[in-house]
């Protein structure tokens, strides 16, 4: 058995890829890209990316809900309301 000090991250078995990884990456990408920029620009980009993914069949309503859950705490109350409108629209596509 290895000692704790001998452990390296290379010894880890790679974790399975999930769609949650896509949602997390998209959330991080958008948050970084739009930090400090107007919320309308941010919402337009979210809508464009999500519409494209939804039409391709790579984004589910569950993914959209997960995105909202992860991203909304980064927004103020009015931005959260706007995002909720976008989320509802996307889920109808």
DAQUIBEL-V840841 format. One record per residue. N is the residue number from 1. RES is the residue in three letters. OMEGA is omega in whole degrees, -180 to 180 (999 if undefined). Layout:
BEGIN
n:N res:RES omega:OMEGA
n:N res:RES omega:OMEGA
END
This chain:
BEGIN
n:1 res:UNK omega:179
n:2 res:UNK omega:171
n:3 res:UNK omega:179
n:4 res:UNK omega:-178
n:5 res:UNK omega:179
n:6 res:UNK omega:-177
n:7 res:UNK omega:174
n:8 res:UNK omega:-180
n:9 res:UNK omega:179
n:10 res:UNK omega:180
n:11 res:UNK omega:-178
n:12 res:UNK omega:171
n:13 res:UNK omega:-179
n:14 res:UNK omega:-180
n:15 res:UNK omega:-179
n:16 res:UNK omega:178
n:17 res:UNK omega:178
n:18 res:UNK omega:176
n:19 res:UNK omega:176
n:20 res:UNK omega:177
n:21 res:UNK omega:178
n:22 res:UNK omega:-179
n:23 res:UNK omega:180
n:24 res:UNK omega:179
n:25 res:UNK omega:178
n:26 res:UNK omega:178
n:27 res:UNK omega:-179
n:28 res:UNK omega:-180
n:29 res:UNK omega:-178
n:30 res:UNK omega:-180
n:31 res:UNK omega:179
n:32 res:UNK omega:-176
n:33 res:UNK omega:-173
n:34 res:UNK omega:178
n:35 res:UNK omega:178
n:36 res:UNK omega:-180
n:37 res:UNK omega:-179
n:38 res:UNK omega:-176
n:39 res:UNK omega:-179
n:40 res:UNK omega:177
n:41 res:UNK omega:180
n:42 res:UNK omega:-178
n:43 res:UNK omega:176
n:44 res:UNK omega:-180
n:45 res:UNK omega:177
n:46 res:UNK omega:-178
n:47 res:UNK omega:-179
n:48 res:UNK omega:-180
n:49 res:UNK omega:-177
n:50 res:UNK omega:178
n:51 res:UNK omega:178
n:52 res:UNK omega:-179
n:53 res:UNK omega:-180
n:54 res:UNK omega:180
n:55 res:UNK omega:178
n:56 res:UNK omega:-179
n:57 res:UNK omega:-179
n:58 res:UNK omega:179
n:59 res:UNK omega:180
n:60 res:UNK omega:176
n:61 res:UNK omega:176
n:62 res:UNK omega:177
n:63 res:UNK omega:179
n:64 res:UNK omega:177
n:65 res:UNK omega:178
n:66 res:UNK omega:178
n:67 res:UNK omega:180
n:68 res:UNK omega:-179
n:69 res:UNK omega:-179
n:70 res:UNK omega:-171
n:71 res:UNK omega:-174
n:72 res:UNK omega:178
n:73 res:UNK omega:179
n:74 res:UNK omega:-174
n:75 res:UNK omega:173
n:76 res:UNK omega:-173
n:77 res:UNK omega:-179
n:78 res:UNK omega:177
n:79 res:UNK omega:177
n:80 res:UNK omega:179
n:81 res:UNK omega:178
n:82 res:UNK omega:179
n:83 res:UNK omega:179
n:84 res:UNK omega:176
n:85 res:UNK omega:179
n:86 res:UNK omega:-180
n:87 res:UNK omega:-180
n:88 res:UNK omega:178
n:89 res:UNK omega:-179
n:90 res:UNK omega:-178
n:91 res:UNK omega:179
n:92 res:UNK omega:-180
n:93 res:UNK omega:999
END
